Amino acid sequence: MQAVFDECPYEGGYDLKIGCSTNRTFDPTTLGLEKHSNFKHALVMFGGLESIEGIVENDESTGMKASECGRLFDIYMDDKQKNLYEQGTRAIRTEEAILVVMGALYPIMKKLGLSK
């Protein structure tokens, strides 16, 4: 897990890191993305079946407890709730979450002038 950050191809690393756990309510208007409007290189990480907490818990290189993994991100949508408004199921697949989250982030980034 730590290698994702340490092996970033950009000098200075990612200046915006967003963590999306698999079971979190996603409301892009409440993320506070405006505070990070000067970023150049963003990373959006999805947790998959184990969630990000599970990945951190199983990766000894981080030296973190699962409950502390939010410290890795500038914006962290942690576990506990549903990913989609009124989704009607307990969880959705990661590939579905990627489409929803990225589809919701793009217009906000474009409005802020961040996507090029």
C-alpha positions as CSV (number, residue, x, y, z in Angstrom):
1,M,0.0,0.0,0.0
2,Q,2.7,2.5,1.0
3,A,4.4,1.8,-2.4
4,V,1.5,3.6,-4.1
5,F,2.6,6.8,-2.5
6,D,6.4,6.2,-2.4
7,E,6.7,5.2,-6.0
8,C,4.7,8.1,-7.4
9,P,6.1,9.1,-10.9
10,Y,5.7,12.8,-10.1
11,E,8.4,14.8,-8.4
12,G,7.0,15.8,-5.0
13,G,4.4,13.0,-5.1
14,Y,0.6,13.4,-5.4
15,D,-0.6,16.7,-4.1
16,L,-4.2,15.5,-3.8
17,K,-5.0,12.1,-2.4
18,I,-8.6,10.9,-2.2
19,G,-9.5,7.6,-0.5
20,C,-12.8,6.0,-1.4
21,S,-13.7,3.1,0.8
22,T,-16.2,0.7,-0.7
23,N,-19.1,1.4,1.6
24,R,-19.2,5.2,2.0
25,T,-21.9,7.7,1.2
26,F,-20.6,9.8,-1.7
27,D,-21.7,13.4,-1.9
28,P,-19.1,15.2,-4.1
29,T,-20.4,18.6,-3.0
30,T,-19.3,18.1,0.6
31,L,-15.7,16.9,-0.1
32,G,-14.1,20.3,0.2
33,L,-12.3,19.9,-3.1
34,E,-12.1,23.7,-3.4
35,K,-9.5,23.7,-0.7
36,H,-7.2,21.7,-3.0
37,S,-7.8,23.7,-6.2
38,N,-4.1,24.1,-6.9
39,F,-3.2,20.4,-7.2
40,K,-1.3,19.1,-10.2
41,H,-1.3,15.4,-9.6
42,A,-4.2,13.6,-8.0
43,L,-4.6,10.0,-6.8
44,V,-8.1,8.5,-6.2
45,M,-7.8,5.2,-4.4
46,F,-10.6,2.6,-4.1
47,G,-10.6,-0.1,-1.5
48,G,-12.2,-3.0,-3.2
49,L,-13.7,-6.0,-1.3
50,E,-11.5,-5.4,1.8
51,S,-11.9,-1.6,1.8
52,I,-9.0,0.6,2.3
53,E,-9.1,-0.2,6.0
54,G,-8.5,-3.9,5.2
55,I,-5.6,-3.2,2.9
56,V,-3.9,-1.0,5.5
57,E,-4.5,-3.6,8.2
58,N,-2.9,-6.3,6.1
59,D,0.1,-4.2,5.0
60,E,2.8,-4.2,7.7
61,S,4.8,-1.6,5.8
62,T,2.4,1.2,6.8
63,G,2.7,0.5,10.5
64,M,-0.9,1.8,10.9
65,K,-4.1,0.4,12.4
66,A,-7.1,0.2,10.0
67,S,-8.8,3.0,12.0
68,E,-5.9,5.4,11.2
69,C,-5.8,5.0,7.4
70,G,-7.6,8.3,6.8
71,R,-4.3,10.0,7.6
72,L,-2.9,8.8,4.2
73,F,-5.4,11.0,2.3
74,D,-6.3,14.7,2.0
75,I,-9.9,13.7,1.5
76,Y,-11.1,10.4,2.9
77,M,-14.5,8.8,2.6
78,D,-14.3,6.1,5.2
79,D,-16.3,2.9,5.7
80,K,-19.7,2.5,7.4
81,Q,-22.3,3.8,4.9
82,K,-23.5,3.3,1.4
83,N,-21.7,4.5,-1.7
84,L,-24.7,5.6,-3.7
85,Y,-27.7,7.6,-2.9
86,E,-30.6,5.2,-2.2
87,Q,-28.6,2.3,-3.8
88,G,-30.8,-0.3,-2.1
89,T,-28.0,-2.8,-1.5
90,R,-25.4,-3.2,1.1
91,A,-22.5,-2.7,-1.2
92,I,-21.6,-2.2,-4.8
93,R,-18.7,-3.6,-6.9
94,T,-15.5,-1.6,-7.1
95,E,-15.9,-1.1,-10.9
96,E,-19.3,0.4,-10.3
97,A,-18.0,2.7,-7.6
98,I,-15.2,3.9,-9.8
99,L,-17.7,5.0,-12.5
100,V,-19.9,6.8,-10.0
101,V,-17.2,8.6,-8.1
102,M,-15.1,9.6,-11.1
103,G,-18.3,10.7,-12.9
104,A,-19.3,12.9,-9.9
105,L,-15.8,14.3,-9.4
106,Y,-15.2,15.3,-13.0
107,P,-17.8,18.1,-13.3
108,I,-16.6,19.6,-10.0
109,M,-13.0,19.6,-11.1
110,K,-14.0,21.1,-14.5
111,K,-16.0,23.8,-12.7
112,L,-13.0,24.7,-10.6
113,G,-10.8,24.7,-13.7
114,L,-8.8,21.7,-12.7
115,S,-9.3,19.3,-15.5
116,K,-7.4,19.9,-18.7
